Amino acid sequence: MGASGLVAVGVPPVRPWLIYMRYAILGLSLVVLALGAWGVSLWNNAFIYGNPGGLVIFVCIWSFIVYGGATAVEMFAPHLFYRIGFLIGYIFSVIFWLSGWSWSASVASAFLGYGDVFGYTNQFNQFGAAMAACAGLGALIWVMTIVNLVFFIMACVSDNAGARQAELGNIKYAEPAGGYPAPGAAYPQAPTQPGYPQQSYPAQQPYGQQNYATQ
């Protein structure tokens, strides 16, 4: 147990509701992907230095790869579930979603507040509304990724990695009840089975030497 569970191979015993949370992350990521693409189509020019919609799209694709891949491997190939790899993916997901929703919220507040100043009220409001929706849903997904990461680490740490690696050849044999004998001590001999009685046969007499007459 302990930190060795984080580098073990195999699906950790996570709570059942955590699997449904992954499905929710994937579903909400699909909605945010559509909103980010809409925002990029609304305001994709040189007026803005960068666009949070592009980052949101990238984060959504990253979530599809990480959480969708984890679910697929867990269902169809659990012996290939490398925990350390998915742990790194979960950590980056938390960082990416934090960056995505915070930047979207900042841009949304700017465009919704100063749309009338630039004279493009309708386009500014639409773009600001798209980024605001990305920020709200992104913040919700960010909280869900944190919960998923925390419970994943807890499940890996509390799991006995040796029992799950037995099928991969890393079998740990249990210590005998009486303990191992001290160095140099003789190991107890197993009782021998009684053998069959040996039968004695009379010795065969040698043939007598015969003299043959020469012709």
C-alpha positions as CSV (number, residue, x, y, z in Angstrom):
1,M,0.0,0.0,0.0
2,G,1.0,3.7,0.0
3,A,2.6,5.6,-2.8
4,S,3.4,2.3,-4.6
5,G,-0.3,2.2,-5.6
6,L,0.1,5.3,-7.7
7,V,2.7,3.6,-10.0
8,A,1.0,0.2,-10.1
9,V,-0.8,-1.2,-13.1
10,G,-4.5,-2.0,-13.0
11,V,-7.8,-0.2,-12.3
12,P,-8.0,1.1,-8.7
13,P,-11.2,0.4,-6.7
14,V,-12.8,3.8,-7.3
15,R,-16.3,4.6,-6.1
16,P,-19.1,3.9,-8.6
17,W,-20.4,7.4,-8.7
18,L,-17.0,8.6,-9.8
19,I,-17.4,6.8,-13.1
20,Y,-20.7,8.7,-13.8
21,M,-18.8,11.9,-13.0
22,R,-16.4,11.1,-15.8
23,Y,-19.4,10.7,-18.1
24,A,-20.6,14.1,-17.0
25,I,-17.2,15.7,-17.7
26,L,-17.3,14.3,-21.2
27,G,-20.8,15.5,-21.8
28,L,-20.3,19.0,-20.5
29,S,-17.0,19.1,-22.4
30,L,-18.9,18.5,-25.6
31,V,-21.2,21.4,-24.8
32,V,-18.3,23.7,-24.0
33,L,-16.6,22.6,-27.3
34,A,-19.6,23.8,-29.2
35,L,-19.7,27.1,-27.3
36,G,-16.0,27.7,-27.9
37,A,-16.3,27.0,-31.6
38,W,-19.2,29.5,-31.7
39,G,-17.2,32.1,-30.0
40,V,-14.3,31.6,-32.4
41,S,-16.6,32.0,-35.3
42,L,-18.1,35.2,-33.9
43,W,-14.9,37.0,-33.1
44,N,-12.0,35.6,-35.0
45,N,-10.0,38.6,-36.1
46,A,-7.0,40.7,-35.2
47,F,-9.0,42.9,-32.8
48,I,-8.3,40.5,-30.0
49,Y,-4.9,39.3,-29.1
50,G,-5.8,35.6,-28.8
51,N,-9.2,34.1,-28.2
52,P,-10.2,32.0,-25.2
53,G,-12.4,30.0,-27.5
54,G,-9.3,28.3,-29.0
55,L,-8.0,27.4,-25.5
56,V,-11.4,26.0,-24.5
57,I,-11.5,23.9,-27.6
58,F,-8.1,22.5,-26.8
59,V,-9.0,21.7,-23.2
60,C,-12.2,19.9,-24.4
61,I,-10.2,17.7,-26.8
62,W,-7.7,17.0,-24.0
63,S,-10.6,15.9,-21.7
64,F,-11.9,13.6,-24.4
65,I,-8.5,11.9,-24.7
66,V,-7.9,11.6,-21.0
67,Y,-11.3,10.8,-19.5
68,G,-12.6,9.0,-22.5
69,G,-9.3,7.0,-22.8
70,A,-9.4,6.2,-19.1
71,T,-13.0,4.9,-19.4
72,A,-12.2,2.8,-22.5
73,V,-9.1,1.2,-21.0
74,E,-10.9,0.6,-17.7
75,M,-13.7,-1.3,-19.6
76,F,-11.9,-3.1,-22.3
77,A,-8.2,-3.4,-21.2
78,P,-7.8,-3.0,-17.4
79,H,-4.4,-4.7,-17.5
80,L,-3.1,-1.7,-19.5
81,F,-4.4,0.9,-17.0
82,Y,-1.1,2.6,-16.0
83,R,-2.1,4.7,-13.1
84,I,0.8,7.1,-13.2
85,G,0.0,8.1,-16.8
86,F,-3.6,8.8,-16.1
87,L,-2.7,10.6,-12.9
88,I,-0.5,13.0,-14.9
89,G,-3.4,13.5,-17.3
90,Y,-5.8,14.3,-14.5
91,I,-3.4,16.9,-13.0
92,F,-3.0,18.7,-16.4
93,S,-6.8,18.6,-16.9
94,V,-7.2,20.5,-13.6
95,I,-4.7,23.1,-14.7
96,F,-6.1,23.5,-18.2
97,W,-9.7,23.9,-17.1
98,L,-8.6,26.5,-14.5
99,S,-6.9,28.5,-17.3
100,G,-9.7,28.0,-19.7
101,W,-12.6,29.1,-17.6
102,S,-10.8,32.0,-15.9
103,W,-9.7,33.5,-19.2
104,S,-13.2,33.0,-20.6
105,A,-14.7,34.8,-17.6
106,S,-12.3,37.7,-17.9
107,V,-13.0,38.2,-21.6
108,A,-16.7,37.8,-21.1
109,S,-16.9,40.5,-18.5
110,A,-14.9,42.9,-20.8
111,F,-17.1,42.3,-23.8
112,L,-20.4,42.4,-22.0
113,G,-19.5,45.6,-20.1
114,Y,-18.0,47.6,-23.0
115,G,-20.0,46.5,-25.9
116,D,-21.9,49.7,-26.2
117,V,-18.7,51.7,-26.2
118,F,-17.4,50.2,-29.5
119,G,-20.7,50.3,-31.3
120,Y,-20.9,46.6,-32.0
121,T,-23.5,45.8,-29.3
122,N,-25.0,42.7,-30.9
123,Q,-21.7,41.0,-31.8
124,F,-20.0,41.9,-28.6
125,N,-22.9,40.6,-26.5
126,Q,-23.0,37.3,-28.4
127,F,-19.3,36.8,-28.0
128,G,-19.4,37.8,-24.4
129,A,-22.4,35.4,-23.8
130,A,-20.6,32.5,-25.4
131,M,-17.5,33.1,-23.3
132,A,-19.6,33.5,-20.2
133,A,-21.2,30.2,-20.8
134,C,-17.8,28.6,-21.4
135,A,-16.6,30.1,-18.1
136,G,-19.6,28.9,-16.1
137,L,-19.6,25.4,-17.4
138,G,-15.8,25.3,-17.4
139,A,-15.7,26.2,-13.7
140,L,-18.2,23.4,-13.0
141,I,-16.0,20.9,-15.0
142,W,-13.0,22.2,-13.1
143,V,-14.5,21.4,-9.8
144,M,-15.4,17.9,-11.1
145,T,-11.9,17.3,-12.3
146,I,-10.6,18.2,-8.8
147,V,-13.0,15.7,-7.2
148,N,-12.0,13.0,-9.6
149,L,-8.3,13.6,-9.0
150,V,-8.6,13.5,-5.2
151,F,-10.7,10.3,-5.1
152,F,-8.5,8.7,-7.7
153,I,-5.4,9.3,-5.6
154,M,-7.2,8.1,-2.5
155,A,-8.2,4.9,-4.3
156,C,-4.7,4.2,-5.6
157,V,-3.1,4.9,-2.2
158,S,-5.5,2.6,-0.3
159,D,-5.3,-0.2,-2.9
160,N,-3.0,-3.2,-2.4
161,A,-0.9,-2.9,-5.6
162,G,0.7,-6.4,-5.1
163,A,-2.6,-8.2,-5.4
164,R,-3.4,-6.5,-8.6
165,Q,0.0,-7.1,-10.2
166,A,-0.2,-10.8,-9.7
167,E,-1.5,-11.5,-13.1
168,L,1.4,-9.5,-14.6
169,G,3.9,-11.9,-13.1
170,N,4.9,-9.8,-10.0
171,I,3.5,-12.3,-7.5
172,K,4.5,-11.8,-3.9
173,Y,4.3,-15.0,-1.9
174,A,3.1,-14.9,1.7
175,E,5.5,-15.6,4.5
176,P,5.0,-19.0,6.2
177,A,3.1,-19.1,9.5
178,G,6.2,-20.1,11.5
179,G,8.4,-17.6,9.8
180,Y,11.5,-18.4,7.7
181,P,14.3,-20.4,9.4
182,A,17.4,-18.6,10.5
183,P,20.4,-18.5,8.2
184,G,22.3,-21.8,8.4
185,A,19.4,-23.7,10.0
186,A,18.2,-26.9,8.4
187,Y,14.8,-26.8,6.8
188,P,12.3,-29.3,8.1
189,Q,12.1,-32.4,6.0
190,A,8.9,-33.6,4.6
191,P,7.8,-37.0,5.8
192,T,8.7,-39.7,3.3
193,Q,6.1,-42.2,2.1
194,P,6.8,-45.8,3.0
195,G,8.4,-47.6,0.1
196,Y,7.4,-51.0,-1.3
197,P,9.3,-54.0,0.3
198,Q,12.1,-55.3,-1.8
199,Q,11.8,-58.8,-3.1
200,S,14.9,-61.0,-3.1
201,Y,15.5,-63.4,-5.9
202,P,17.9,-66.4,-5.8
203,A,21.2,-65.7,-7.4
204,Q,21.5,-67.3,-10.8
205,Q,24.0,-70.1,-11.0
206,P,26.7,-69.7,-13.7
207,Y,26.6,-72.3,-16.4
208,G,29.3,-75.0,-16.1
209,Q,32.2,-75.0,-18.4
210,Q,31.8,-77.6,-21.1
211,N,34.7,-79.1,-23.0
212,Y,34.2,-79.8,-26.6
213,A,36.3,-82.3,-28.4
214,T,38.2,-81.0,-31.3
215,Q,37.6,-82.8,-34.6
